[in-house]
Amino acid sequence: MSRRIRPFRVNHMNVVLEDFDAGMARLRDLFGAEFLLDMPQTEWRAALIAFGGVIIEPFVPHAFLLNARYGPHWLGIEYQADMEEVRETIAACGVRIARDIKVAVHTHPDDCFGVSFEFYDQSFHEREWPLLGRRMLPADYWRDEHPIGLTGLKAYTVAVHDLDAPSAFLQRLFATEIAYEAPRSGVSARARGFKVGDSHIELIAPDGEGALSDHLAKHGQGIRSTVYGVRDVEQARDYFTRRGIQVGAAAAPDGFALPTSATLGVMFEFSA
């Protein structure tokens, strides 16, 4: 195949939540998130909300019955990329399009190891947002002034049954190579990272019984967590402890995870 997708950057993470108002309130209260855009639609209510330089787009069905068995989850990610390159590459890879709104496409998660990749050719990060009346807060605010000390999106982890097939797929879809491979003993797993755009995709597969094998049994393959970088792990840990949240082990040894009960049913990790 002659072409592979070369994303410029991550625009936003896509997440399915159960309750719109409760979700927005929790993100704003716990993380100081900025509400950028409200997008009520026939199928669902969507929005854009951001903290730590990372934009999140919640998709909240009007009736959660059809999603109730699976529950809240990280649906996928939007990359800024050349759309001609995107359409040619996903067709050559045999990847179905689950949603096509002409200016952007969402891939079918069944063809992408549980991840719905979204692509769009414009950036979300340099815009002025009407609900704010300005651009998003700058990176140095989140790093130096916010008490968590956030440094942006480090990676997102994708839970898979084994590393080889999804690794080969990522290298057919994206212009990327293996950036690192490492044990993730805290969840009885092994990880393989790929630099795509301005962050990493980390494939993580179980090598025994543990938290990751339990997650796969319950949820199947797909995005397990969004990993934020932090300036100082102990500073970030202390912030959540003071908020009454008991943090747990992260997949990577240099960080921690928040319990999903505190974060809308989806996993956030924080890493040095």
N, C-alpha and C positions, 0 to 999 in steps of 0.2 A: 504494500500500500504506500502510495507516494506522499500522502499528507497525514499529519497528525495535528490535533488541536493544540494550540499554543496560547493558553489563557494569559491575559495581561495581569489580572488580579481577581481576588474574590470580591464579588459584590455583596452577597449576603448568604447566610444560612437559612434554610427553609425548615420550619417545624410545624407539626400538627399539635394543636392544643385543644383542650376540652372546653374551657370557659374563657372567652375573650377578655371580659372586664377583670376577672381575677388574675389572668395571666399578665395583662399589661400592668396591673397594680403591683404584682409581685416583682416583676422585672424593674420597675421604677423604684420601689421601696428598697429592695435588697442590693441592687447594683447601681442605682442612680441613673438608670437608662433614660434616654431621650426619646420621646414619642415623635417620630418624624412624619408619618403619613398614615391616614386611615383610608382603607379601601373596601367598603362594603360591596359585596357582589351577590349575584343570585345564588351561586353554589355555596358560598362561604363568606365569612368576614375575614379579610386580610388586612395587614398593617405592616409598617416598617418601624422598628424600634432599635436603638443602638446603644451600646456601652463598650468602653475600652477599644474604640476604633472598629468594632465588629457590628455590622448591621444584621438583624434577625428579622425574617419575614414569617410571622405566624399565619397559618391557615386554620381557621376555626369553623368547622361545619356548623350549620344552623341547628341541626339535630345530630347528636353524637352517636346515635344508635349503631350506625353502620361502621363506626370506628371503635366502638366500645370494647370489642374483644381484644383488639391490638393495643388500644390506648394511645396516650400522647407519645410522640416519637419524633426524632430528627428525620425529616423526609428526604432532604437533599441539600444542594448547594448551588448557588448561581455564580458562574464565572463570567467576567467580561472577556469576550473573545470575538474573533472575526467570524461572522455568521456564514459566509460562503464556505470557509474552512470547516466550520462546525457541521453544516449539513452534508457536505461531501464525505467527511470522515465518519460520522455516525452511520450514514448509509453504507459505506464500505465495510464497517464493522458489523453490519446486520442488526443494529440497535434500533428498536422501535421508538417512535415519538408518542408519548402519552398525552401531551398537550402542546398544541402549536398555535401561538397567537401572532404569528408572522414575524414580529420583531424579536421574539424569544421562543425557545422550545424547551420542553421538559422531556428527558428520556424516560423510557419505561424502566422502573426499578428491577423488574425481573430479568432484564438483559444486562444489568450493571451491578450484579451482586448486592442487590437491595438498595442501591442508591439512585435517586432521581437527580441526574445532573441537569441543571438549567443553564442556558447560555443566552447572552444578550450582548450587544456590541457597544453599549455605553456604560460609563462609570457612574455609580451612585455616590461616590465619596466627595466629589467637589461641588455638589449642588447646594443651593440655599433651599431650606425646607420651610414651606409656608407656616406649618404649625409652630416652628421655632422662630421664624423670622430671621434666620441666619443659617450658616453652615453648622455641621456637628462640632462639638467641642474638639479641640485639637489633641494630638497624641500626647503632648507634654502635660496636658491637664490630667489625663488618665494615669500617666506614669508617675508624675511628681506631686500632684495635689490630691487625687482621689485616694482614700485610705487603703484600698486594695493594692494599688500600685500596678495597674494593668499595662501591658506592653503590646497588646494586639493578639491576633489569631496566630497561635503557634502551629496548630494542626487540628484535624478532626480524625477520630479513629473510626475505622470501618471493621466491624466484627465479621469474620469470614471463617469457613470451616477449614480451609487450608490456604497457604500463601501463594502457591505456584500459579494456579489458574487465574485468580484475580490480579496477580502481578503482571502476568502476560497480557491480560486484558487492558490494564492501565497503560501499558507501554504500546499497545496498538491504538488506543484512543488519544492519549496525550503524548506530546514530545517530552518524555521524561525517562529517567533511568533510576535504578535503585540508589537512594541516597544514604541509607543506613539500614542495618539489621541489628536487633537487640532483644535480649530476653525481657519478658515482662512477668517476673516471678510473682509479683503481688496478685496477679489474676491468673496464674498458671498458663502463660501464653508466650508467644513469640511475635515480635513486631517487625515489619518491613516498611520503611518510609520512602516516599516519593515526593520530590519537590514539584509542585504544580502551581503556576502563578506565583503569588507572594506568600504561600504557606505550604504546609505538607499534608499529604494524605498518608495516614498511617494505617496500613492493614494489620490486623491483629487476629491471630488464630490460636486456639487452645492447644497446649501440649500436655494436657492432663485435666483432671477434674478440678473445678474452681469457679470463680466468679464469671469468667468469660464463657465457659461451657454452659453454665446455668443461663446466662443471658441469651446465648444462641438457641438453647432449647425453648426458651420462652418467646423470643422475638424473631428468630431467624437472622439471616445476614442483613447488614445495613449499617448505617451510621450509629455508633454507640454513644459517642460523646463529642462535645466541642471543647477543645483545649486552649485556654487562654494562657499566654505568657504573663509572668509577674516579675516585678523588679526584685522582690524579696519574698520567698516562700513563707517565712515565719511571720512577716508583717501581714501577708494576706490571710494566713491561717488564724492569726490573732483577731483580725477583723470579724471573721465569721464566728469565732468562738464567742466574742463579745456580743454578737447578735443572737446567741443561744443555739447555734447550729454546730453539731458535732460532726466534724469532717471525717472522711474515711480515706482509705488507701486509694491512690490513683494507679492506673496501669503502669505509668512510668515511675521510677523510684525517686525522682526529684520533685514530687508534687503531691497533691491531694485531690480528692473528689468530694463534691457536695452530695448529700443524700438526695435521691430523686424526690423524696417526700417534701423537701424544702424548695424544689425548683420545678414545679409544674409537671412532674413526672418524667422529665428528661434530664440527662446527665451533663453536668458541667465539671470540667477538670481544670486545675491550675498548676502550672509547671514553671520551674526556673527558666 
